Amino acid sequence: MASITLKDIVKKYGDGFPAVNGVSIDIADGEFVILVGPSGCGKSTLLRMIVGLEDITSGDLMIDGQRVNEKAPRDRDLAMVFQNYALYPHLTVGENIAFPLRLTKGKFTDAEIREKVEHAADLLELREHLDRKPANLSGGQRQRVAMGRAIVRDAKAFLFDEPLSNLDAKLRGQMRTEIARLQRRLATTTVYVTHDQTEAMTLGDRVAVLRKGELQQLASPRALYEQPVNLFVAGFIGSPPMNFLPGQVSGYSMELPFGTFDMPERIVSAVGGRELVIVGLRPEHFEDARLVDPTKKDRGRTFDAQIDVTEWLGAELYAYVPFEMHASVAEQLEELDRELDGEGLRTQFVVALDSASRVRDGDTT
Ligand code: ATP
């Protein structure tokens, strides 16, 4: 097992905009770190640089404290599991799992190889399928064979590139749990790329959120959800997504699209004298006033709203409430939106996000 350190890693393809732009991440021995972000944010490129399939333009990649930028992939001793599994169709499951050991040319005896393959097959519940060909396996079983190949190598770390994206939703859920279980049991350092935030939130000890080649936040799933550092992270993590509402501040009160409210003290300090803020409120911060304990109800934060669409999901019901925005506020919001796409974003939006949980511990807003 190993620690992996990325220090100011940059990747440029040709003369274009860097696909990865100064990313630094410390991955501890045995840690499970997720790289997540929208399509094109550079997460696969980052993973491919770690494994050695892509040159690093600048920065340092360290494995167990040693710089490995120039090391060939096979000398890095990392095992990668790809989205398409890359199984050999003419080989059986057992032969596929044994393949990386055969490549070491005489390092292991046949008996040792058999023992390692059987051990991996037991871990992955593939024992009874060892003589079958990949074509005769389900997607989930193929996925496990690909993982078996990583396990037999006793690699220092596992690297996963969107391993579940070819599976249907149900299987994806099952495999997600299996990967989590397996990683916990083996305690092997793992870096896992996905664009699926459920995978990111459920699997990772820590999650690195990337956008346009830059690291936005590296934190535990809980910290990402509760203390996102900017609007991008706040909007990316959480489903349904956080509501972003324009708030016009005047003294100790804030005008939101559905009413004017007194601000709790902590929000006043978060607002820090700004006049226009974006308030981030997660869907669960709204409650149906009829269900709220009447003794906690008032303090001026209850409002009337017209629900226009509902979505029933069994355990939950999502209600959508449209709101009208004052023209001048809309204009200012557009301006902020433009800044979000530019460089000046980071300090500007932090404020709203904390407020969500703070408003919540007041009562019904
Ligand atoms: P996805 O989720 O779509 O796989 P990603 O976050 O993994 O996206 P990358 O594949 O790492 O993103 O790509 C990051 C950026 O680098 C993109 O803008 C992509 O077009 C560009 N890129 C990736 N590979 C190459 C390449 N071989 N040559 C030139 N540009 C590339």
Boltz pocket constraint, residues with backbone or C-beta under 6 A from the ligand:
constraints:
  - pocket:
      binder: B
      contacts: [[A, 13], [A, 19], [A, 37], [A, 38], [A, 39], [A, 40], [A, 41], [A, 42], [A, 43], [A, 44], [A, 45], [A, 46], [A, 195]]
      max_distance: 6.0
